[in-house]
């Protein structure tokens, strides 16, 4: 049975980095797909809304 790595361990950092990389690739593919299927103007509006939401998180 595979055990969960201890928080802060080298294994946990590696797993976290790998998950982050996979999420970045999925998001990148989704953005490209949006641009291809909906057009550049839709992608611009989508990114403006997404950036506004992230900006609200840090206020």
Buried (B, 14 or more C-beta within 10 A) or exposed (E): EEEEBEEEEEEEEEEEEEEEEEEEEEEEEEBEEBBEEEEEEEBEEBEEEEEEEEEEEEE
